[in-house]
Amino acid sequence: MPDLSSRRRMLVLAICCMSLLIVSLDNTVLNVALPSMQRDLHASTSGLQWTIDAYTLVLASLLMLAGSTADRIGRKRVFMAGLVVFTIGSLLCSLAPNLESLVAFRMVQAVGGSMLNPVAMSIITNTFTEPRERARAIGVWGAVVGISMAAGPLVGGLLVESVGWRAIFWINLPVGLTALLLTLRYVPESRAPRARRPDPVGQLLVIALFGSLTYAIIEAPQVAFAAVLPFVLVAVVALAGLLRYEPRRDEPLIDLRFFRSAPFSGATVIAISAFAALGGFLFLSTLYLQNVRGLDALHAGLWMLPMAAPTFLCAPLSGRLVGSRGPRLSLLVAGCAITASGVLFAAFEAETSNVTRFLGYVLFGVGFGFVNAPITNTAVSGMPRAQAGVAAAVASTSRQLGQTLGVAVVGAVLASGLGAASYREGFVSAARPGWWILTACGLAVLVVGAVTSGRWARSTAVRTAEQLEAAEVKEAAGVVGG
């Protein structure tokens, strides 16, 4: 990638953030529209779960493929293809005649989305090469998630109340087209110095693992255990296959050597935990506010602001902290805040009082605002730049997998607890185990963040980076010699 002026780098960052905005906005807007979709499409709780998880599941399955493909054939090219497919998928979602079609079109959206976030992060990593400048850029990136959380519920509420739930997909069209034109004009092409070969077997194993596991979790409350047992077995076999097959490949889809770095492994676990908490939090909060409290979509969206505003404010602060002091403090703050929020709802039924609900939402927003920058920075900062796309894709996959599992597990627990009871009668008691799951996710962020951000953890990251770079040099020399 050629050296760019400071102004041009900022423009590249803005374009990449536009792609993040439409992907993040899509999820937050959709959550507010869930009750309206449920009524219009006659969907069950599991049907609502699939409108979210069909998207995040495909996204999680294809992110690593998109990252390695972008490193191989060109990041700009893949990024533009993602914008086109995501925009077309959004248009199709707005035209969906039934729940099954909507789920299918959400999967089309996800194919495009898989080419956006990890590729955009790889572009940012290769544009901002100075560590402190890169950390600040990632802080801005995290703030965009906060913007989407703040704007999504409000925009979604306005659109659902004034036009209908289909309008929530229209907002992606102008943003996607604008980002496409700007990318064509201003983003330089870049790729890894040495192309990585495709890994179709690894890709199929990842899809089998994520898909079968999610299906088993979502459908378990609705059907007999014997009906989901085959999917559990497929997930186990796929996981075993990945662990056995991937280390034997010279260029695997998932380079398991990355996980020798304690900070990288920690970032993966923290991403899964934090985004599982986010997925469960949004799912429970939206259904409670609209189906139990009887709020319309707009007022439910306004109630999400106490969570969204702290996320927006804390994300850039976390980015600056990571740049100046490392990830430890941000992770500790995030873990404490998410755990405290979960305890308020699980132990004290915080949703039943406006004051405690407000406090619980603020605490969750603070925690989530602090967690994003250290995840991304830790995932990519210790890796060779040639591996930036794959490393960023693993971090993005962990986020999407976490959100998929959060919605699947918390939704399954809620559906099981409700049984034949109505939302108004049984929601608070049925949701309590879900809030305890969110509390456990917060504790995981706190404990894993503390363990994987110290001196010992940093030494494992240095050793891993040295081993990866030495292996790259050896492989390159072998290619030249051959």
Buried (B, 14 or more C-beta within 10 A) or exposed (E): BEEBEEEBBBBBBBBBBBBBBBBBBBBBBBBBBBBBBBEBBEBEBBBBBBBBBBBBBBBBBBBBBBBBBBBBBBBBBBBBBBBBBBBBBBBBBBEBEEBEBBBBBBBBBBBBBBBBBBBBBBBBBBBBEEEEBBBBBBBBBBBBBBBBBBBBBBBBBBBBBEEBBBBBBBBBBEBBEBBBEBBEEBBBEBBBEEEBEBBEBBBBBBBBBBBBBBBBBBBBBBEEEEEBEEBBEBBEBBBEBBEEBBEEBEBBBBBEBBBBBBBBBBBBBBBBBBBBBBBBBBBBBBBBBBBBBEBBBBBBBBBBBBBBBBBBBBBBBBBBBBBEEBBBBBBBBBBBBBBBBBBBBBEEBBBEEEEBBBBBBBBBBBBBBBBBBBBBBBBBBBBBBBBBBBBBBBBBBBBBBBBBBBBBBBBBBBBBBBEEEEBEEBBBEBBBBBBBBBBBBBBBBBBBBBEBBEEEBBEBBEEBBEEBBEBBEEEEEEEEEE
